[in-house]
Amino acid sequence: MKKFKLIIFEGIDGSGKTTQAKYFAKKLNAFYFKEPKFFKKLILSQVNPLTELFLFLADRSEVYSRIKNNIRVNLRKNPRRSVYIILDRSFPSTLAYQLLGRNLKKLISLKDYLKIDLLVRQNIEPDLVIVFDIPPKLALSRLKKKTKFEEKELLARVRKAYLTLAKKFNWQVVDGSKSKEEVRKNVFLILKEKGLLR
């Protein structure tokens, strides 16, 4: 029986995913991780899209190594209790931004990419992926600081990609344009429905 629960919060910047991820990490007494963490400065620099994709994979490898270590340590301490992990972005972001948003699928197929990514994630699959959907214009208006990823045209493609992927992989979609309280309530209902509340 699987002794850990991994929940990934996804969406374009400004969708409210980080606010909700941090809230539910506290609510579920879960470990909180965020991607990218280790190579963020390089990722945000002006590198070509393929380099960008491999930097995300390298970063993810480090994040998942730490996730696996946390699971191991905590199960040793309390083998009867499931370990909860909330991850703020992961492979769905790379699919939406790089493969579809930046059209890298012409260089690497979705199937081949997912094989590599699963290897990087050490075969760890999420129990739930929640995508916070929001119109790019509203998302941009919420952001104080913008990076190379916050271009309206790119975000429009990425939003469309997230919604396409959500249908394909049965991810949950939440309207991120609503108030924090309404969004929180909707996430709570999804977690309850999926049996992921402690």
One Martini backbone bead per residue (centre of mass of N, CA, C, O) as a GRO file, in nm:
protein
  198
    1MET     BB    1   0.096   0.036   0.022
    2LYS     BB    2   0.069   0.364  -0.009
    3LYS     BB    3   0.252   0.615   0.212
    4PHE     BB    4   0.179   0.853   0.007
    5LYS     BB    5   0.088   1.202  -0.080
    6LEU     BB    6   0.053   1.365  -0.402
    7ILE     BB    7   0.013   1.720  -0.463
    8ILE     BB    8  -0.055   1.923  -0.750
    9PHE     BB    9  -0.002   2.266  -0.824
   10GLU     BB   10  -0.145   2.453  -1.098
   11GLY     BB   11  -0.044   2.722  -1.318
   12ILE     BB   12  -0.035   3.027  -1.381
   13ASP     BB   13   0.080   3.308  -1.298
   14GLY     BB   14  -0.178   3.442  -1.085
   15SER     BB   15  -0.384   3.191  -1.003
   16GLY     BB   16  -0.320   3.098  -0.679
   17LYS     BB   17  -0.152   2.835  -0.619
   18THR     BB   18   0.046   2.919  -0.388
   19THR     BB   19  -0.156   3.005  -0.177
   20GLN     BB   20  -0.298   2.722  -0.169
   21ALA     BB   21  -0.055   2.540  -0.118
   22LYS     BB   22   0.021   2.663   0.159
   23TYR     BB   23  -0.246   2.621   0.300
   24PHE     BB   24  -0.265   2.299   0.255
   25ALA     BB   25  -0.001   2.228   0.393
   26LYS     BB   26  -0.103   2.312   0.672
   27LYS     BB   27  -0.375   2.157   0.684
   28LEU     BB   28  -0.211   1.865   0.617
   29ASN     BB   29   0.074   1.850   0.720
   30ALA     BB   30   0.272   1.921   0.481
   31PHE     BB   31   0.498   1.914   0.241
   32TYR     BB   32   0.675   2.185   0.081
   33PHE     BB   33   0.714   2.235  -0.273
   34LYS     BB   34   0.916   2.405  -0.536
   35GLU     BB   35   0.903   2.492  -0.876
   36PRO     BB   36   1.183   2.609  -0.911
   37LYS     BB   37   1.503   2.590  -0.711
   38PHE     BB   38   1.813   2.535  -0.821
   39PHE     BB   39   1.779   2.674  -1.146
   40LYS     BB   40   1.625   2.949  -1.169
   41LYS     BB   41   1.824   3.156  -1.288
   42LEU     BB   42   1.877   3.001  -1.551
   43ILE     BB   43   1.581   2.971  -1.646
   44LEU     BB   44   1.537   3.299  -1.651
   45SER     BB   45   1.718   3.309  -1.863
   46GLN     BB   46   1.843   3.339  -2.201
   47VAL     BB   47   1.741   3.049  -2.318
   48ASN     BB   48   1.674   2.792  -2.485
   49PRO     BB   49   1.403   2.582  -2.477
   50LEU     BB   50   1.567   2.314  -2.445
   51THR     BB   51   1.739   2.398  -2.209
   52GLU     BB   52   1.504   2.464  -2.026
   53LEU     BB   53   1.391   2.176  -2.009
   54PHE     BB   54   1.655   2.047  -1.882
   55LEU     BB   55   1.657   2.227  -1.630
   56PHE     BB   56   1.389   2.126  -1.517
   57LEU     BB   57   1.477   1.830  -1.491
   58ALA     BB   58   1.712   1.878  -1.296
   59ASP     BB   59   1.548   2.013  -1.076
   60ARG     BB   60   1.344   1.778  -1.033
   61SER     BB   61   1.545   1.567  -0.939
   62GLU     BB   62   1.610   1.715  -0.672
   63VAL     BB   63   1.326   1.739  -0.555
   64TYR     BB   64   1.255   1.428  -0.557
   65SER     BB   65   1.486   1.343  -0.372
   66ARG     BB   66   1.371   1.500  -0.126
   67ILE     BB   67   1.101   1.367  -0.116
   68LYS     BB   68   1.200   1.077  -0.074
   69ASN     BB   69   1.355   1.136   0.188
   70ASN     BB   70   1.112   1.237   0.355
   71ILE     BB   71   0.953   0.980   0.340
   72ARG     BB   72   1.159   0.791   0.469
   73VAL     BB   73   1.199   0.938   0.742
   74ASN     BB   74   0.889   0.949   0.828
   75LEU     BB   75   0.834   0.638   0.814
   76ARG     BB   76   1.036   0.567   1.034
   77LYS     BB   77   0.892   0.726   1.261
   78ASN     BB   78   0.582   0.675   1.109
   79PRO     BB   79   0.453   0.395   0.955
   80ARG     BB   80   0.124   0.460   0.985
   81ARG     BB   81   0.171   0.738   0.842
   82SER     BB   82   0.101   0.945   0.603
   83VAL     BB   83   0.264   1.128   0.358
   84TYR     BB   84   0.251   1.472   0.275
   85ILE     BB   85   0.258   1.639  -0.054
   86ILE     BB   86   0.322   1.968  -0.176
   87LEU     BB   87   0.329   2.081  -0.520
   88ASP     BB   88   0.465   2.369  -0.680
   89ARG     BB   89   0.492   2.238  -0.937
   90SER     BB   90   0.571   2.042  -1.242
   91PHE     BB   91   0.535   1.854  -1.518
   92PRO     BB   92   0.285   2.015  -1.624
   93SER     BB   93   0.446   2.273  -1.686
   94THR     BB   94   0.631   2.155  -1.908
   95LEU     BB   95   0.405   2.074  -2.094
   96ALA     BB   96   0.270   2.360  -2.121
   97TYR     BB   97   0.524   2.542  -2.181
   98GLN     BB   98   0.726   2.373  -2.360
   99LEU     BB   99   0.582   2.161  -2.541
  100LEU     BB  100   0.335   2.360  -2.615
  101GLY     BB  101   0.404   2.666  -2.578
  102ARG     BB  102   0.705   2.610  -2.736
  103ASN     BB  103   0.688   2.361  -2.936
  104LEU     BB  104   0.865   2.081  -2.853
  105LYS     BB  105   0.700   1.844  -2.991
  106LYS     BB  106   0.881   1.851  -3.256
  107LEU     BB  107   1.133   1.708  -3.088
  108ILE     BB  108   0.932   1.580  -2.860
  109SER     BB  109   0.736   1.360  -2.747
  110LEU     BB  110   0.514   1.301  -2.509
  111LYS     BB  111   0.594   1.008  -2.453
  112ASP     BB  112   0.902   1.052  -2.427
  113TYR     BB  113   0.897   1.266  -2.211
  114LEU     BB  114   0.748   1.099  -1.986
  115LYS     BB  115   0.973   0.892  -1.952
  116ILE     BB  116   1.190   1.087  -1.853
  117ASP     BB  117   1.028   1.217  -1.620
  118LEU     BB  118   0.981   0.956  -1.456
  119LEU     BB  119   1.278   0.913  -1.399
  120VAL     BB  120   1.324   1.184  -1.250
  121ARG     BB  121   1.076   1.098  -1.040
  122GLN     BB  122   1.116   0.800  -0.952
  123ASN     BB  123   0.815   0.694  -1.019
  124ILE     BB  124   0.647   0.938  -0.922
  125GLU     BB  125   0.305   0.976  -0.866
  126PRO     BB  126   0.029   1.147  -0.854
  127ASP     BB  127  -0.285   1.175  -0.688
  128LEU     BB  128  -0.298   1.493  -0.768
  129VAL     BB  129  -0.420   1.745  -1.004
  130ILE     BB  130  -0.432   2.107  -0.987
  131VAL     BB  131  -0.589   2.350  -1.192
  132PHE     BB  132  -0.550   2.700  -1.223
  133ASP     BB  133  -0.781   2.895  -1.382
  134ILE     BB  134  -0.693   3.183  -1.596
  135PRO     BB  135  -0.684   3.473  -1.734
  136PRO     BB  136  -0.407   3.637  -1.836
  137LYS     BB  137  -0.492   3.930  -1.771
  138LEU     BB  138  -0.550   3.877  -1.469
  139ALA     BB  139  -0.281   3.753  -1.390
  140LEU     BB  140  -0.104   4.003  -1.465
  141SER     BB  141  -0.252   4.203  -1.264
  142ARG     BB  142  -0.134   4.038  -1.001
  143LEU     BB  143   0.155   4.105  -1.086
  144LYS     BB  144   0.455   4.256  -0.982
  145LYS     BB  145   0.640   4.033  -1.111
  146LYS     BB  146   0.817   3.970  -1.418
  147THR     BB  147   0.885   3.731  -1.662
  148LYS     BB  148   0.941   3.553  -1.954
  149PHE     BB  149   0.656   3.395  -1.894
  150GLU     BB  150   0.486   3.689  -1.894
  151GLU     BB  151   0.331   3.647  -2.175
  152LYS     BB  152   0.034   3.669  -2.319
  153GLU     BB  153   0.069   3.462  -2.555
  154LEU     BB  154   0.191   3.234  -2.392
  155LEU     BB  155  -0.036   3.212  -2.175
  156ALA     BB  156  -0.258   3.133  -2.374
  157ARG     BB  157  -0.124   2.864  -2.459
  158VAL     BB  158  -0.092   2.744  -2.171
  159ARG     BB  159  -0.384   2.741  -2.091
  160LYS     BB  160  -0.478   2.556  -2.316
  161ALA     BB  161  -0.289   2.323  -2.240
  162TYR     BB  162  -0.397   2.263  -1.959
  163LEU     BB  163  -0.688   2.190  -2.052
  164THR     BB  164  -0.606   1.958  -2.237
  165LEU     BB  165  -0.447   1.790  -2.023
  166ALA     BB  166  -0.676   1.758  -1.817
  167LYS     BB  167  -0.845   1.577  -2.000
  168LYS     BB  168  -0.632   1.354  -2.063
  169PHE     BB  169  -0.542   1.315  -1.726
  170ASN     BB  170  -0.760   1.392  -1.511
  171TRP     BB  171  -0.759   1.677  -1.411
  172GLN     BB  172  -0.821   1.935  -1.202
  173VAL     BB  173  -1.041   2.225  -1.224
  174VAL     BB  174  -0.999   2.568  -1.119
  175ASP     BB  175  -1.128   2.880  -1.053
  176GLY     BB  176  -0.891   3.148  -1.015
  177SER     BB  177  -1.087   3.417  -1.032
  178LYS     BB  178  -1.171   3.383  -0.766
  179SER     BB  179  -1.180   3.388  -0.456
  180LYS     BB  180  -0.993   3.252  -0.214
  181GLU     BB  181  -1.233   3.118  -0.067
  182GLU     BB  182  -1.364   2.976  -0.312
  183VAL     BB  183  -1.118   2.816  -0.399
  184ARG     BB  184  -1.074   2.667  -0.132
  185LYS     BB  185  -1.347   2.523  -0.134
  186ASN     BB  186  -1.299   2.364  -0.400
  187VAL     BB  187  -1.049   2.212  -0.304
  188PHE     BB  188  -1.174   2.076  -0.061
  189LEU     BB  189  -1.381   1.910  -0.228
  190ILE     BB  190  -1.175   1.748  -0.389
  191LEU     BB  191  -1.025   1.617  -0.151
  192LYS     BB  192  -1.274   1.478  -0.039
  193GLU     BB  193  -1.354   1.313  -0.294
  194LYS     BB  194  -1.046   1.175  -0.297
  195GLY     BB  195  -0.953   1.111   0.005
  196LEU     BB  196  -0.723   1.360   0.110
  197LEU     BB  197  -0.813   1.389   0.394
  198ARG     BB  198  -0.727   1.363   0.736
   0.00000   0.00000   0.00000
